[in-house]
Amino acid sequence: MRTGEKHWQSSLEKTIFGVNYHRFLELESDANHMEIAQELGISLGEVKMLKKKLDRA
């Protein structure tokens, strides 16, 4: 089964969207969505998806 590039990369690095969870959690405590997106180089939609995934876990 062939997977997308981001999915393949995340399985290798144990991250989602190429973002380290620990770094995301550090930023989440004292930054807004826009600042997190700029810092990690991801879109606002991806930031929201990460927050949803963390809330579910």
N, C-alpha and C positions, 0 to 999 in steps of 0.2 A: 504494500500500500504506500503510495507516495503522499507525502505531507508537504505543506507550505513551508517556505523558508523560515518564517518566524517560529512556527511550531517545531521544526527541526532544530533550530538554534536553541530554543527554550528547553528542549529535551536534553540537549548536550550540556547546557550551562545551568539547568535547574532554575530557570527564570521565566517570567512571562513578559513578552514584548522586549526582551533583552534588558529588563530592569531587575536589579538586585533588590529582593524584598526588604532587607535590612536598611538599605539606603532609602527606599520608598517610605518605610515607617518612620525613619528619622525626619525626613522632610515633611511628612504628613502632619506631624505634631505642631509645627510652627510655620507652615507655608500654605498658601492657597493653591487651588488647582492650576492656575496659570503659571505660578512660580515652579511648581513641581514639574509640569510639562516642559518648561524651558530648561530646567536643570537636568532632566533625564533625557531630553531629546525625543519626547513622544508627544502624541496629540492629546487634546483635552478629553476626547472620547476614550482614549486608552487609559487615562488617569481615572476616569469614572468607572471603567470596567475593572480596573485593579482594585479600587475601593470596594466595589460590589463583591468581588471574589474574596477579599479579605474579610468582609462582614459575614459571608457565608461560612467561612472556615472556622 
